[in-house]
Amino acid sequence: MLPTHRSPTDLQVSDPLGVPGAPQETWGAVQAHLEGAGRAGGRLILVTDRQGDRQNAAYAALVVQHGQAVIAAPAFGPRYGRPGAEALAELVHWAQERNWPVRETVLNPSDFVRVLAEPDAEEVGRLIAASNPTDPGIYTTLPKLKPVDEDGWDEA
């Protein structure tokens, strides 16, 4: 039996998880939401506003499984310092442990915040369609980050 085609409007899209810019809180929200989720049939799509600039990239996560989609707030990646880079690596490892494909899509900066804050099924369908396969290793290798001074400000 051939699988049936699902249109983007068939997707059930949950409210976004986590807090923008808060990597550990957002990663914890994703883990809590997906606790007990089956291992089969899922995929992880990383959504970023940068192409070719991974050192400064912010990522949100789109998890799709069995016709349901959930977006995690943009809180992953080097833009959010070491905690953001570590949360991104943990998220990708988590997907790999489930044999889920890891994909990436780029949104232009003007749409990045809007689409991720209030996603609808049609926009999520476009994110899925625009995603491309990616090498998970580029997200699990922690980058060298700029040093931060004692007050938490980047050094010039």
Helices and strands as residue ranges (DSSP letters): G 8-10, E 12-13, H 23-34, E 42-48, G 54-56, E 59-65, E 68-76, G 78-80, H 81-97, E 102-106, H 109-117, H 121-130, E 132-133, H 137-140
